[in-house]
């Protein structure tokens, strides 16, 4: 039976950072309080009394944003509230009295905070510090940005708390008290949330047999949730909640994890996940130890924190959610939980019976009606205040003056979706958005994204001003979240700028900038797909030099790779910084104490692999794609020239490089050509149908199915044509015009043709040391073959014809 979640809005705060909500331990009447911080520097603590929100305390606003809130883990600290604002840690009692203040002296703001007895663990962007009684006892310099932290009880009697640090370098590290990693777990995708679970999930026998095992849950950017089972000597993986649903939909990144109550009444604590797209999921663990989705709900904004407790009723636990815009929302399993609490408190808890029997129906209805009336009165009062403030603001406006500072909190995240071969830029503001203007220095292909409530308007590019892409998204409905999906061609570095305009005055614009490296469509991976590990052979070859490093050797054995070697008088830090400017996801810092390293990437559209091994004075690259090596050559040479470092580059092309790269590119080109043929045929058939007065009975069955948009490959053309007609009737559509679908298909065909032409140019340059005049003269003929022009039957040349043409020109 699916769990029903009933939403109850509790409080509205300012915009919130992640992990800024905690639920305090229960009091005398079993109900619990909530402490929440926000970006205005305010911390509030409240509970529910007689069905209403009762504020326990509220601190004064501070110029320092509250970026983390946590409860103490010590025996006498579990009702103490600790918060981080800037580089200062403060401690508050449950009544709001400050009993502790510690200035850490860190140069970065504290984003992650954990406290246990006299120990404080403070995590910033790249630094994780351990303080004991105010003294700095341990420092860990993370290789990439820290995304989440947690404490794990290990040691004798589980009395020793060890920090867990998750970083964007796709790694979760369990640290020792000396600041050095004890265990490092590769996650495959950047981890976004970590949670320690007191009771191990799984069958009862297995949980009893592993009494010394601690459970750790971590969520990833690709939507997965993974269980880790940790003891003093090993770490092993348990169950996994996949990043795709059973219907094939991609789940959003995990933003928060909570586990502490049995909401589904299954006998074990459920796992509650809050995701960045606003979805809330409750997962139950079956008898086989596998997770099953028990219930879900959807919010219109991203979730930053999730906790749970007896908030609205002492009878059943609630799920408490904190959103980016500052909403504190309770999800109760009983539809009248808030009204029940009000009615129950009128007669005291013993009137409800020993089994938690709800009050009579008439009391429940009366409580609900009273609450509705009070909420309507408060809403009318707030509307009057809003009107008064708007009138005052309009009276104080001066035509010659404008807003000087944006007061709207806006956050964003650019994500590469390898399964779709595209980027998604998520933008979220603390208020409703009016429009978003997009500007890019490199050409972008803007794609549709289901669920967007904005109309796209494209503007002609202004290449003279460096604007290769200009577009505007205008919101038709009230929303504070937009997602922009696009693809970009690799080759040149680019900058994408988004200008967000709020719907409420003053309409001050916030600017978002993201950088696209030259090899932006590559993502870092931890292993070579389909390559078998051979540890003994790797050890034998470990000292064979940079060009024969184990990673590159394994890559060369599994795929037909070409090789490029960069040599010169540069340090390992120099070449590492050059790689960071060319490739995405490269950590900010090198692994500490290392004099060399290896990186592995996969291109998300073609699936080609790129391996790199670097050390002082030499960097070796192996890749299936000749074009990727050409981009690396140009980018690294430009970086070395800018650093005034003399380098030399040598190439070794694989004999089958041209044929293999052509085989990688061909499926995309063939799909786009088939799509174009279907569109042309569908347009001709529609014109013929119109000339015959709408009669299509004389056509072959497959052509009639094409006109009706059904059946076979031709349905692609029929569906697109029907979509174009619908947009023509409406005058505009999500793509910004009636011809957008056709132009987008033309852009994709042009991109596939250009990829083949670029491969031919790059291969010729590497093979002959420079591009010859014969290659330039052969490009028009190659383009005709690729587009299928002047071919008998209209199907175009095959892969063998194209490959023969390129090899004949090379000879």
C-alpha positions in Angstrom: 0.0 0.0 0.0 1.4 3.4 -1.0 2.1 5.8 1.8 0.1 9.0 1.6 1.9 12.2 2.5 -0.2 15.2 3.6 1.5 18.6 3.3 1.3 21.2 6.2 3.0 24.5 5.7 4.6 25.6 9.0 6.9 28.6 8.6 8.4 30.9 6.0 12.0 32.1 6.5 14.5 33.7 4.3 16.4 31.7 1.6 18.2 28.8 3.2 21.5 27.1 2.7 21.8 23.3 2.8 21.8 21.5 6.2 20.2 24.4 8.2 17.3 22.6 9.9 17.3 20.2 12.8 14.6 18.6 15.0 15.3 18.7 18.7 14.8 15.7 21.0 11.2 15.3 22.4 10.1 17.1 25.5 7.7 16.1 28.2 4.6 15.8 26.0 6.6 13.9 23.3 6.2 16.7 20.7 9.5 18.1 19.4 10.8 21.5 18.4 12.4 22.6 15.1 15.4 24.9 14.9 16.1 26.5 11.5 18.6 29.0 10.2 18.6 31.1 7.0 20.8 33.3 4.9 19.7 36.5 6.7 21.6 35.3 9.8 18.5 34.5 11.8 17.9 31.3 13.8 14.4 30.4 14.9 13.1 27.7 17.1 9.4 26.8 17.2 6.9 24.0 18.0 3.2 23.3 17.5 0.9 24.2 20.4 -2.9 23.9 20.0 -2.5 23.4 16.3 -0.6 26.7 15.9 3.1 27.5 15.3 4.5 28.8 18.6 7.9 30.6 18.4 10.3 29.5 21.2 13.0 32.0 20.3 14.3 34.0 17.3 17.8 35.6 17.1 18.4 39.0 15.7 19.5 39.3 12.0 23.2 39.2 11.4 25.4 40.3 8.5 26.9 36.8 8.5 24.7 34.2 6.8 23.8 31.0 8.7 25.4 28.3 6.6 25.1 25.2 8.9 23.0 24.1 11.8 23.7 20.9 13.8 22.8 19.2 17.1 25.6 18.1 19.4 26.4 14.4 19.4 27.6 14.2 23.0 25.5 12.8 25.8 24.8 16.2 27.3 24.6 18.0 24.0 21.8 16.4 22.2 19.4 19.3 22.9 22.0 22.0 22.2 21.9 23.9 18.9 25.2 24.7 17.1 25.4 27.0 14.1 28.0 28.3 11.8 28.0 31.9 10.5 31.1 32.9 8.5 34.0 31.4 10.3 32.4 31.5 13.8 30.7 28.7 15.6 28.0 29.5 18.2 26.1 27.3 20.6 22.5 28.0 21.7 20.3 26.3 24.3 16.8 25.1 23.4 15.5 28.4 24.8 17.8 30.5 22.7 20.5 31.5 25.2 24.0 31.6 23.8 26.4 29.5 25.9 29.3 29.0 23.4 31.1 31.1 20.8 34.2 30.1 19.0 36.1 32.0 16.3 37.8 29.4 14.2 40.1 31.8 12.3 39.4 30.0 9.0 39.7 32.1 5.9 36.7 30.4 4.3 33.1 30.4 5.5 32.1 27.2 7.3 29.6 25.3 5.2 29.5 22.0 7.1 29.5 21.6 10.9 29.6 18.6 13.3 30.0 18.8 17.1 30.6 15.9 19.6 31.6 16.8 23.2 34.7 19.0 23.0 35.3 18.1 19.3 34.3 20.4 16.5 34.6 19.5 12.8 34.3 22.4 10.5 34.2 22.0 6.7 34.7 24.8 4.3 34.9 24.7 0.5 38.2 22.9 0.3 39.4 22.6 3.9 38.2 20.3 6.7 39.4 21.2 10.2 39.2 19.3 13.5 39.2 21.4 16.7 39.5 20.0 20.3 38.6 22.5 23.0 39.3 25.3 20.5 42.7 24.1 19.4 43.4 23.0 15.9 44.3 19.3 15.9 43.8 18.2 12.4 43.6 19.5 8.8 42.5 17.9 5.6 43.0 19.7 2.3 40.4 18.2 0.0 41.5 17.7 -3.7 38.1 19.1 -4.8 35.1 21.0 -3.3 33.6 19.5 -0.2 29.9 18.7 -0.7 28.9 17.0 2.5 30.2 15.8 5.9 29.0 13.4 8.6 30.2 11.7 11.8 30.6 7.9 12.1 30.9 6.1 15.4 33.8 3.7 15.2 36.3 2.3 17.8 35.8 0.5 21.1 32.2 0.8 22.1 31.5 3.2 19.2 32.8 6.0 21.5 35.1 7.4 18.9 33.5 9.7 16.3 35.3 9.8 12.9 34.5 12.4 10.3 33.2 11.4 6.8 34.0 13.9 4.0 32.4 13.8 0.6 34.0 15.7 -2.3 33.3 16.5 -5.9 36.2 14.3 -7.0 33.7 11.4 -6.8 35.0 10.1 -3.5 33.7 9.6 0.0 36.5 9.5 2.6 36.3 8.2 6.2 38.9 10.2 8.0 41.1 9.4 11.1 41.5 11.7 14.0 44.9 12.7 12.5 43.2 14.2 9.5 44.3 11.4 7.1 41.9 9.2 5.2 41.3 5.7 6.6 39.1 4.6 3.7 38.4 6.1 0.3 35.3 5.0 -1.6 34.9 5.8 -5.3 31.3 6.9 -6.0 31.3 7.2 -9.8 29.4 10.5 -9.6 30.0 13.5 -7.3 28.4 12.7 -3.9 25.9 15.3 -2.7 24.7 14.1 0.7 26.0 11.7 3.5 24.0 10.2 6.4 24.9 7.9 9.3 22.2 5.4 10.2 22.1 4.0 13.7 20.3 0.8 12.9 21.6 -1.2 9.9 19.0 -1.8 7.2 18.5 -5.3 6.0 17.1 -8.7 7.1 16.9 -9.1 10.9 19.4 -12.0 10.9 21.9 -10.1 8.9 21.6 -7.0 11.1 22.2 -9.1 14.2 25.1 -10.9 12.6 26.7 -7.5 11.8 26.3 -5.8 15.1 29.7 -4.2 14.8 28.9 -2.8 11.3 27.9 0.8 10.9 25.7 1.9 8.0 26.5 5.0 5.9 24.2 6.3 3.2 25.4 8.6 0.5 23.5 10.2 -2.4 25.0 11.3 -5.7 24.5 13.9 -8.3 23.3 11.3 -10.8 20.4 10.5 -8.4 21.7 7.2 -6.9 21.6 6.4 -3.2 24.2 3.8 -2.0 24.5 2.0 1.3 28.0 1.5 2.7 28.6 -1.0 5.6 31.7 0.0 7.6 33.6 -1.7 10.3 37.0 -1.1 11.7 38.9 -2.8 8.8 36.7 -2.9 5.7 34.1 -1.0 3.8 31.6 -2.8 1.5 28.7 -1.7 -0.6 25.1 -2.7 0.2 21.9 -1.9 -1.7 21.7 0.8 -4.3 18.7 3.0 -5.3 19.3 3.6 -9.0 19.4 7.0 -10.6 16.6 6.0 -13.0 13.0 5.0 -12.2 11.4 1.9 -13.5 9.8 4.0 -16.3 13.3 5.3 -17.4 13.0 8.8 -16.0 16.2 10.3 -14.6 16.1 11.1 -10.9 17.5 14.4 -9.8 20.5 14.8 -7.5 20.0 13.8 -3.8 20.1 16.9 -1.7 19.3 15.5 1.8 18.9 12.2 3.5 16.9 11.3 6.7 16.4 8.0 8.4 14.9 7.7 11.9 11.2 6.7 11.8 9.0 4.0 10.4 6.6 6.1 8.3 5.3 3.1 6.2 4.8 0.9 9.3 6.9 -1.9 7.9 9.0 -2.6 11.0 12.2 -0.8 10.1 13.2 2.9 9.8 12.4 4.3 6.3 14.8 6.3 4.2 13.6 9.7 3.2 15.3 11.5 0.3 15.0 15.1 -0.7 16.1 15.9 -4.2 17.2 19.1 -5.9 14.1 19.1 -8.2 11.8 19.3 -5.2 10.8 15.6 -5.1 10.4 13.9 -1.7 10.7 10.1 -1.6 10.1 7.6 1.2 11.9 4.2 0.7 11.1 1.1 2.6 13.5 -1.9 3.0 11.9 -5.3 2.2 12.7 -8.6 3.8 15.4 -9.3 1.2 17.1 -6.0 2.1 16.2 -4.2 -1.1 14.7 -0.7 -1.1 11.1 -0.2 -2.3 9.5 3.1 -3.0 6.7 3.6 -0.3 5.6 7.1 -1.0 6.5 10.4 -2.8 5.5 14.0 -3.1 6.6 16.8 -5.3 7.4 20.4 -4.5 7.9 23.3 -6.9 11.3 24.2 -5.4 14.5 22.4 -4.4 14.9 20.8 -1.0 17.9 21.8 1.2 17.3 19.9 4.4 15.2 16.9 5.6 14.5 15.7 9.2 11.7 14.1 11.1 9.9 13.9 14.4 6.7 14.3 16.3 5.9 17.9 15.3 2.2 18.3 14.4 1.0 15.4 16.5 2.3 13.2 19.4 0.7 10.2 17.7 2.6 9.8 14.5 6.0 11.1 13.2 6.2 13.8 10.5 8.7 14.4 7.8 10.1 18.0 8.0 11.4 19.7 4.9 13.3 23.0 4.4 13.3 24.4 0.9 15.7 26.9 -0.8 13.2 29.7 -0.6 12.8 29.2 3.2 9.6 27.2 3.5 9.4 24.8 6.4 6.9 22.1 5.5 5.7 19.1 7.4 4.5 15.9 5.7 2.2 13.9 7.9 0.8 10.4 7.3 -2.6 11.4 8.8 -4.7 14.0 6.8 -5.9 15.9 9.9 -2.6 15.8 11.9 -2.5 19.5 12.7 -6.2 19.7 13.6 -5.9 16.5 15.6 -3.1 18.0 17.7 -5.2 21.1 18.4 -8.2 19.0 19.4 -6.1 16.6 21.4 -4.4 19.2 23.5 -7.8 20.6 24.5 -8.5 17.4 26.4 -5.0 16.3 27.2 -3.2 13.3 25.8 -4.9 10.7 28.0 -8.3 11.3 26.3 -6.9 9.9 23.1 -6.6 6.4 24.5 -3.6 4.2 25.1 -3.4 3.3 21.4 -3.4 6.8 20.1 -7.1 6.8 19.1 -8.0 10.1 17.2 -10.6 12.5 18.6 -14.2 12.4 17.6 -15.1 13.5 14.0 -16.9 16.7 15.1 -13.9 17.9 17.0 -11.7 17.3 14.1 -14.0 19.2 11.7 -14.4 22.1 14.2 -10.6 22.4 14.6 -10.1 22.4 10.8 -12.7 25.1 10.3 -11.2 27.3 13.0 -7.8 27.0 11.5 -9.1 27.8 8.0 -10.8 30.9 9.3 -7.7 32.1 11.1 -5.5 31.5 8.1 -7.9 33.5 5.9 -7.8 36.4 8.4 -4.0 36.3 8.4 -3.9 36.2 4.6 -6.1 39.3 4.3 -3.9 41.1 6.8 -0.8 40.3 4.9 -2.3 41.4 1.6 -3.2 44.7 3.1 0.4 45.1 4.3 1.8 44.2 0.8 -0.5 46.8 -0.8 0.6 49.5 1.7 4.3 48.7 1.2 4.0 48.8 -2.6 2.4 52.2 -2.4 5.1 53.5 -0.1 7.8 52.1 -2.5 6.2 53.7 -5.5 5.9 57.0 -3.8 9.7 57.0 -2.9 10.8 56.1 -6.5 12.8 58.7 -8.4 12.8 58.4 -12.2 16.5 59.2 -12.5 17.6 56.5 -10.0 17.5 52.7 -10.3 18.1 49.8 -8.1 21.8 49.5 -7.2 22.0 46.1 -5.6 20.3 42.7 -6.2 18.8 41.5 -3.0 17.5 38.2 -4.4 19.4 35.0 -3.6 20.0 33.0 -6.7 21.8 29.7 -7.0 22.7 27.6 -10.0 24.3 24.3 -11.1 25.5 23.2 -14.5 25.2 19.4 -15.0 26.4 17.2 -17.9 23.8 14.5 -18.6 25.8 11.7 -20.2 22.8 9.6 -21.1 21.4 12.5 -23.2 24.7 14.0 -24.3 23.7 17.5 -23.2 24.0 20.0 -20.5 21.3 21.2 -18.1 21.7 24.6 -16.3 19.5 24.7 -13.2 18.7 28.2 -12.0 16.6 28.8 -8.8 15.8 32.1 -7.1 14.3 32.9 -3.8 11.4 34.8 -5.5 9.4 34.2 -8.6 11.2 34.8 -11.9 10.0 37.1 -14.7 12.5 36.2 -17.4 16.0 34.8 -18.0 18.3 36.1 -20.7 21.0 33.7 -22.0 24.2 34.8 -23.6 27.1 32.6 -24.8 30.4 33.1 -26.5 30.2 29.7 -28.2 27.3 28.4 -30.3 24.7 26.4 -28.3 21.9 24.2 -29.5 19.0 24.9 -27.1 16.8 21.9 -26.5 13.3 21.4 -25.0 13.0 20.2 -21.4 9.7 18.8 -20.2 8.1 20.7 -17.4 9.6 24.1 -18.3 7.0 26.9 -18.0 8.9 29.5 -20.0 8.7 30.5 -23.7 12.0 30.6 -25.5 12.7 33.5 -27.9 15.9 33.4 -29.9 17.8 36.4 -31.2 20.3 36.5 -34.1 23.9 36.0 -32.9 26.2 39.0 -32.7 29.5 37.6 -33.6 31.2 41.0 -33.7 30.4 41.4 -30.0 31.4 37.8 -29.2 27.8 36.7 -28.7 27.4 33.4 -30.5 24.1 32.6 -28.8 21.4 35.0 -27.5 18.1 33.8 -26.2 15.4 34.8 -23.6 13.2 32.6 -21.5 9.9 34.4 -20.4 8.0 32.7 -17.6 4.3 32.3 -18.3 3.5 30.9 -14.8 4.7 31.8 -11.3 7.9 29.9 -10.8 11.2 30.4 -9.1 13.0 27.6 -10.9 14.1 27.2 -14.5 16.1 24.5 -16.3 17.9 25.2 -19.6 19.0 22.2 -21.7 21.6 22.6 -24.4 24.4 21.0 -26.3 27.7 22.6 -27.2 30.4 21.6 -29.7 33.9 20.9 -28.4 36.9 22.9 -29.6 37.0 26.4 -28.0 36.5 27.5 -24.5 33.3 29.4 -23.9 31.4 31.3 -21.3 27.7 31.0 -20.7 26.0 34.0 -18.9 22.5 33.9 -17.6 20.8 37.1 -16.4 17.9 36.4 -14.0 15.1 39.0 -13.7 12.7 38.7 -10.7 9.0 39.2 -11.1 8.7 41.5 -8.0 10.1 45.0 -7.9 12.8 46.2 -7.7 13.7 44.2 -10.8 17.4 44.0 -10.2 19.2 41.5 -12.4 21.5 38.8 -11.0 24.3 37.5 -13.2 25.3 33.8 -13.4 28.4 32.8 -15.3 29.6 29.3 -16.1 32.7 28.3 -18.0 32.8 25.6 -20.8 36.2 24.1 -21.2 37.4 23.1 -24.7 36.6 19.4 -24.0 33.3 20.2 -22.3 31.4 17.0 -23.4 33.8 14.7 -21.6 33.2 13.4 -18.1 35.7 11.9 -15.6 35.2 8.1 -15.1 37.0 5.7 -12.8 37.4 2.6 -15.1 37.5 1.6 -18.8 34.2 0.0 -19.9 34.8 -3.6 -21.0 38.5 -3.6 -19.9 39.5 -6.5 -17.6 41.7 -5.6 -14.7 45.2 -7.2 -14.6 46.8 -6.1 -11.4 50.0 -8.2 -11.8 50.6 -6.9 -15.3 50.0 -3.3 -14.1 52.7 -3.7 -11.4 55.2 -5.0 -13.9 54.6 -2.0 -16.2 54.3 0.6 -13.5 57.9 1.8 -14.0 57.8 1.7 -17.8 57.5 5.5 -18.2 54.8 8.0 -18.8 53.8 6.8 -22.2 53.5 3.3 -21.0 51.6 4.0 -17.7 49.2 1.2 -16.6 46.1 3.2 -17.4 47.3 4.1 -20.9 48.5 0.6 -21.6 45.2 -0.9 -20.6 43.4 1.7 -22.8 45.6 0.9 -25.8 44.9 -2.8 -25.4 41.1 -2.4 -25.3 40.6 0.2 -28.0 42.4 1.4 -31.2 43.9 4.6 -29.6 46.2 7.2 -31.1 48.9 8.7 -28.8 50.1 12.2 -28.2 53.1 13.1 -25.9 53.8 16.6 -24.6 57.4 17.2 -23.4 59.1 20.3 -22.1 60.6 22.1 -19.1 57.4 22.3 -17.0 56.6 21.2 -13.5 53.9 18.8 -12.6 51.8 21.7 -11.2 52.1 23.5 -14.5 50.8 20.6 -16.6 48.1 19.9 -14.0 46.8 23.5 -14.2 46.8 23.3 -18.1 44.7 20.1 -17.9 42.2 21.9 -15.6 41.7 24.6 -18.2 41.0 22.0 -20.9 39.1 19.2 -19.2 36.1 19.3 -16.9 35.8 17.8 -13.4 39.5 17.9 -12.8 40.0 18.5 -9.0 41.3 21.9 -7.9 44.3 20.4 -6.1 46.6 17.5 -7.0 46.7 14.5 -4.5 49.0 15.6 -1.7 52.5 14.2 -1.9 52.1 12.9 -5.5 54.6 13.7 -8.3 52.5 12.2 -11.1 48.9 11.2 -11.8 46.5 9.6 -14.3 43.1 10.8 -15.5 40.4 9.0 -17.4 37.6 10.6 -19.4 34.7 9.4 -21.6 33.0 11.5 -24.3 29.3 11.4 -23.5 28.0 11.5 -27.1 30.3 9.1 -28.9 31.5 7.1 -25.9 35.2 7.5 -26.9 37.8 7.2 -24.1 40.6 9.6 -23.3 43.5 8.6 -20.9 46.1 10.9 -19.5 49.3 10.3 -17.5 51.2 13.4 -16.4 54.5 14.0 -14.5 57.1 16.8 -14.5 58.4 17.4 -18.0 56.0 15.0 -19.7 52.3 14.3 -20.3 51.0 11.4 -22.4 47.5 11.1 -23.9 45.8 8.2 -25.6 42.4 8.6 -27.2 40.2 6.9 -29.8 39.1 10.2 -31.3 41.6 12.1 -33.4 39.6 15.3 -33.1 39.9 15.1 -29.3 43.7 14.9 -29.5 43.7 17.8 -31.9 41.7 20.0 -29.4 44.2 18.9 -26.7 47.1 19.8 -28.9 45.8 23.3 -29.7 44.7 24.0 -26.1 47.8 22.8 -24.3 50.1 24.6 -26.8 48.2 27.8 -26.2 48.5 27.4 -22.4 52.2 26.6 -22.6 52.7 29.7 -24.8 50.8 31.9 -22.4 53.0 30.5 -19.6 56.2 31.1 -21.7 57.2 27.5 -21.5 58.9 25.8 -24.5 57.2 22.4 -25.3 57.3 19.8 -28.0 54.5 17.5 -29.1 54.7 14.2 -30.9 52.0 12.0 -32.4 51.5 8.4 -33.1 48.4 7.6 -35.1 46.8 4.2 -34.9 46.5 2.5 -38.3 42.8 2.1 -37.8 42.2 5.5 -36.4 40.4 7.0 -39.3 38.1 4.0 -39.8 37.3 3.6 -36.1 36.5 7.3 -35.7 34.3 7.2 -38.7 32.4 4.3 -37.3 31.9 6.2 -34.0 30.5 9.2 -35.9 28.4 7.3 -38.5 25.3 6.3 -36.4 24.6 10.0 -35.5 25.0 11.1 -39.1 22.8 8.3 -40.4 20.1 9.1 -37.9 20.1 12.7 -38.8 20.0 12.0 -42.6 17.1 9.5 -42.1 15.3 12.2 -40.1 15.8 14.8 -42.8 14.6 12.3 -45.5 11.4 11.6 -43.5 10.7 15.2 -43.0 11.0 16.0 -46.7 8.9 13.0 -47.6 6.2 13.9 -45.1 6.1 17.5 -46.3 5.7 16.3 -49.9 2.9 13.9 -49.0 1.0 16.6 -47.1 1.2 18.8 -50.1 -0.1 16.0 -52.3 -2.9 15.3 -49.8 -4.0 18.9 -49.9 -4.0 18.9 -53.7 -6.3 15.9 -53.6 -8.8 17.5 -51.3 -7.6 15.7 -48.2 -7.9 12.2 -49.7 -5.0 9.9 -49.1 -6.6 6.5 -49.8 -4.6 6.2 -53.0 -1.3 6.2 -51.1 0.6 3.2 -50.0 -0.1 2.0 -46.4 3.3 3.2 -45.1 2.7 6.6 -46.5 -0.7 6.9 -44.9 0.8 5.9 -41.6 3.4 8.6 -42.1 0.6 11.2 -42.6 -1.2 10.0 -39.5 2.1 10.1 -37.5 2.1 6.4 -36.8 4.3 3.5 -37.6 8.0 2.8 -38.3 10.8 5.1 -39.0 8.5 7.4 -41.0 6.7 8.3 -37.8 9.6 10.5 -36.8 9.0 12.7 -39.7 5.2 12.6 -39.3 5.5 13.5 -35.6 7.8 16.5 -36.2 5.6 17.8 -39.0 2.5 17.5 -36.9 4.3 19.4 -34.1 5.3 22.1 -36.6 1.7 22.5 -37.7 0.4 22.8 -34.1 3.0 25.5 -33.4 2.0 27.4 -36.6 -1.6 27.4 -35.4 -0.6 28.7 -31.9 1.8 31.2 -33.4 4.6 30.2 -31.0 5.7 27.3 -28.9 8.2 26.2 -26.4 10.9 26.5 -29.0 10.0 30.1 -29.8 8.5 29.8 -33.2 6.9 27.5 -35.8 10.1 26.8 -37.7 12.1 26.0 -34.5 11.7 22.3 -34.9 12.9 22.3 -38.5 15.8 24.6 -37.7 16.9 22.5 -34.7 16.9 19.4 -36.9 19.0 21.2 -39.5 21.4 22.3 -36.8 21.9 18.7 -35.7 22.5 17.5 -39.2 25.0 20.3 -39.8 26.8 19.4 -36.6 27.0 15.7 -37.6 28.4 16.7 -41.1 30.9 19.1 -39.5 32.1 16.5 -37.1 33.1 14.3 -40.1 34.8 17.1 -41.9 36.7 18.1 -38.7 37.8 14.5 -38.3 39.2 14.5 -41.9 41.0 17.8 -41.3 42.5 16.6 -38.0 43.6 13.2 -39.3 45.2 14.8 -42.3 47.1 17.3 -40.1 48.5 14.6 -37.8 49.3 12.2 -40.7 51.2 14.8 -42.8 52.3 17.3 -40.2 49.9 20.0 -41.7 46.8 20.4 -43.7 47.4 20.2 -47.4 45.6 22.1 -50.2 44.2 18.8 -51.5 42.4 18.3 -48.3 40.7 21.7 -48.5 39.7 21.1 -52.1 38.2 17.7 -51.2 36.0 19.0 -48.4 33.0 20.1 -50.7 32.9 16.7 -52.2 33.0 15.0 -48.8 30.1 17.2 -47.6 28.0 16.1 -50.6 28.6 12.5 -49.7 27.8 13.1 -46.1 24.6 15.0 -46.8 23.5 12.4 -49.4 23.2 14.9 -52.2 23.2 13.7 -55.9 22.9 10.1 -54.8 20.7 7.5 -56.5 17.6 6.8 -54.5 18.2 9.8 -52.2 19.6 7.7 -49.4 23.1 9.1 -49.6 26.5 7.4 -49.6 27.3 4.7 -47.1 30.1 4.5 -44.6 32.3 2.5 -46.9 31.9 5.2 -49.7 32.8 8.0 -47.3 35.8 6.1 -45.9 37.0 5.3 -49.4 36.7 8.9 -50.5 38.8 10.1 -47.5 41.5 7.5 -47.9 41.7 8.2 -51.7 42.2 11.9 -51.0 44.9 11.1 -48.4 46.8 9.0 -51.0 
